[in-house]
């Protein structure tokens, strides 16, 4: 009952003032959301390149890398939405899925070439 329950907030920004630490305070889930949207656009771009410049290994590799990255972030969303993994373990989930994705990427790439 004797505890101080006031919340310590920082000074509000003035009009036109920028927060230099905004990117550090952005949750990992927001970064994952942004990167998944960007990877979707990259998939469209690399797929168009793949269809026009067939049998170019670098384009095939970049397309496979982008699809793997997009799939890893999609699995993260599925695991969190179905409450398979608790949100507080989100960073470990991303690291584990990234490692698994890289392993699968290497297996597929070595099987193709």
N, C-alpha and C positions, 0 to 999 in steps of 0.2 A: 503494500500500500504506500510505502514511503518512497517508491522508485520514481525517478524522473522519466516521464513518458514523452517528453518533447522530442521531436525529430530534428536532427541537425541537418539542415539543407545548406547548399552552397548559395552564394549570392547570385541572384538571377542575372542573366545576360541582358545587356542593353541592345537596342535596335542596331543591327549591323555588326554586332560583336560576335566573334567566332569562338567556339569552345575547342581549344587545341587537344583536349583529351577525349573528345567524343568517340573516336574510333576505338579507344581502349575500353570504354564503358559499354560498347555494343556487345550484347550477349552472343555466344557462339551460335545459337540457333538462328539468329538473324543473318550472320555471315553465311551459314550453310544454305539458307533460303536464297540469298543473293547469288551465291556461286552456283546453285542448281539452276537458277534461271539463266545465268550466263552460259552455263554448259549446254543448256538446251539450244540456245542460239548458235553456239559453236558446233553442235551436232548437225544442225541444218546446213551451216556453212561447209563443214568437212564432207558431209554427204553429197552436196552439190559438186564439190571438187572431186570426190571419189567417182561420181558418175561421169564427169567430163574428162578426167585424167585417170583412166583406169590403169591398174597395175603399177602404181607409183607407191613403193613401200612406205615412204615417209608420210604420205597422205593416209594410207591405211593404218599406220601406227597411230597417228594423231587422232583419227576417227575412233579407233579402238580405245585409246587412252581417255578420250572425252566421254565415250559411252560408259566406260568403267567408272569414271569419276561421277557421272550423273547417276548411275545405278547405285553406287555406294551411298550417295546422299538420299536417294529414294528409299533405300533399305533403312536408313536412319529414321526417316519419317515414319515408315511402317512400324518399326520397333517402338518408337515413342508413342504413336497414335494408338496402337493396340496394347500399350502399357506392358510390353514384354521387358523393356528396360526402363528403369526410373530416370526421370529427367536429370536428376543430380549426377548421374553417371554419363552424361551426354558427351563430355570430352573424351572419356575412355572409349565410349562406343564409336565415336568418329575415328579415333586412332586404330581401334581394332578392325573396323570395317575398311579403313584405308589400307592397312597391312594385308588383309585378306584380298582386297581388290587388286593390289599390286601383284600378289602371288598369282591370282587368276590371270591377270594380264600377261605375266611372264610365261605361264603355262600355255596360254592360247597363242602368244606370239611365237614361242619356240615350236609349237606344233604346226604353225603355218609355214614358217621359214626354217 
